[in-house]
Amino acid sequence: MIKQTAIASLMAAVFLSGCTTMDPYTQEQKTSRATSGAGIGAVAGAILGAAVSDGNRGEGALAGAAIGGAVGGGIGYYQDQQEMRLRQELEGTGVRVERVGDDIRLIMPGNITFATDSASVDPAFYPVLDSVALVLKKFDRTVIDVEGYTDSTGSFEYNQQLSERRALAVSNYLASAGVSGVRLNARGYGERNPIADNGSASGRALNRRVEVRIRGTQQ
């Protein structure tokens, strides 16, 4: 019973410590990804610890919860801090910052990133990419996928090649700004995975984009 109480106390501490963060856009409190990650990690660790413990299952669960909570919370906290910094740097630039689990996505519209039908980064966009590179260098325990997309206008083959060239252009720029090339992966998806209706001009404009996906690691 004492061990069960200790486990419950640990779980409560995990969820209550740092359970909210401030959204830099809305200035509203929201649940921290670190808190969610720590909670999930603690639950998984407790189950695993109890399962593999040969002696006292309560002690195994307690130890597993502590380790799992630390790992889960660490990744979440790291990405929380990086997300906050990216939102601050990119506010008002036209680049959208999204969070999906422990991943951060930067959605860069084609109209501010490239000239029409070009794979050369618009010089006016250099300062934005410089700001992204600054944060990526500070938070260097991540893997970065640079993904290019187009609308459905033109042939599938041409769109595929254009998306690949644009993804590579952004990846190369980030590397030239000091981001380690080992962390960068560039890939084009052409007209696949649209996020809007290609039947309208506004929808096609949204589909022409480069996304930078920043994936957290446990290293």
Sequence and secondary structure as in RCSB ss.txt:
>XXXX:A:sequence
MIKQTAIASLMAAVFLSGCTTMDPYTQEQKTSRATSGAGIGAVAGAILGAAVSDGNRGEGALAGAAIGGAVGGGI
GYYQDQQEMRLRQELEGTGVRVERVGDDIRLIMPGNITFATDSASVDPAFYPVLDSVALVLKKFDRTVIDVEGYT
DSTGSFEYNQQLSERRALAVSNYLASAGVSGVRLNARGYGERNPIADNGSASGRALNRRVEVRIRGTQQ
>XXXX:A:secstr
 HHHHHHHHHHHHHHHTT EEE TTT  EEE HHHHHHHHHHHHHHHHHHHH SS HHHHHHHHHHHHHHHHHHH
HHHHHHHHHHHHHHHTTSS EEEEETTEEEEEEEHHHHB TT  SB GGGHHHHHHHHHHHHHS SEEEEEEEE 
 SSS HHHHHHHHHHHHHHHHHHHHHTT  GGGEEEEE TT S SS TTSHHHHHHHSEEEEEEEE   
